[in-house]
Amino acid sequence: MVFVWAMAALAVVSAVGIVADERVLTGVPIWLKPFKFSVSFVLYGITLAWMLSLLRRRSRVAEWAATLIVAMGVVEMAVVVGQVLRGTTSHYNVTSPLNAALWQLMGAAIMVLLAAHLVLGVVVLRQSIADRAGRYAIGFGLGLTALGMLVAIPMVLPGQAPAVEGIAGAHSVGVADGGPGLPLVGWSTTGGDLRIGHFVGMHALQVLPILAILLSRFLGDRLDGRTRARLMLVAGAAYGVLTILLTWQALRGQPLLRPDALTLAAGAALIVATVAAAGLVLARGRRPEVALVA
């Protein structure tokens, strides 16, 4: 939580930088990336604290994994902010030996973070968690976070976007990075953008547990544990398909807000299937039994 508060403070500083610093990098305010990353780490840190709270007994493995996650997050943000202060990019930047070394350091840090994240997830899942919906949320969240990492692989492969000297990778597909983009997130509005599927997949570990918490808090007296768990299975499966669908759309060089008929049909099919499955679960659900006290 100390890390969360530090990232919250950095988010405020970055927000001020977006307004006060007139510098633009790859078509967006230079402080936009630190802002997005810090907000992302705030969400991740809160979820991490919640996962640790599920442990019924102390686990040194979990504690070390959490500490390692925080350390790698600090390394990641130090490079991102440091490069902003130097007036250059952090991602894909190999224009000098120093920039290339920092980019490689970021890659190594995120891989260590992911490994520690998976270790922590295994420790948590081995615990006896009374709330089955929460257990499913964590399991799907871990798996879909890994999927979010995998769908980012094309970013570092050649051929997705026009080649730029000194840049080893690209977010965009079919167009160069730094073109017109959506407000705040910067996702391309003229071509595909692999950050969309990456973003959605990586934040499954926040979205699904939050959904489980909301189901328990607001529908816990109306739906029994089995029904809430089944709803989480539906939500997890739909979330995974959505991640793949958004990545497929991007790989075809298609902007998020300009889907073609095929993408619209796939999206509509996903919505219909999800609503139908959730409706079936709710129809078969039952209220939890209430014990009568004489």
Secondary structure, DSSP 8 states (H G I E B T S, - for coil): -HHHHHHHHHHHHHHHHHHH---EETTEETTHHHHHHHHHHHHHHHHHHHHHHT-SS--HHHHHHHHHHHHHHHHHHHHHHHHHHTTS--TTB-SSHHHHHHHHHHHHHHHHHHHHHHHHHHHHHTS--S-HHHHHHHHHHHHHHHHHHHTTGGGGSTTSS---TTB---SEESS-TTSSB-TTT--BSSSEETHHHHHHHHTHHHHHHHHHHHHHHHHTTTS-HHHHHHHHHHHHHHHHHHHHHHHHHHHTT--TTS--HHHHHHHHHHHHHHHHHHHHHHHH----------
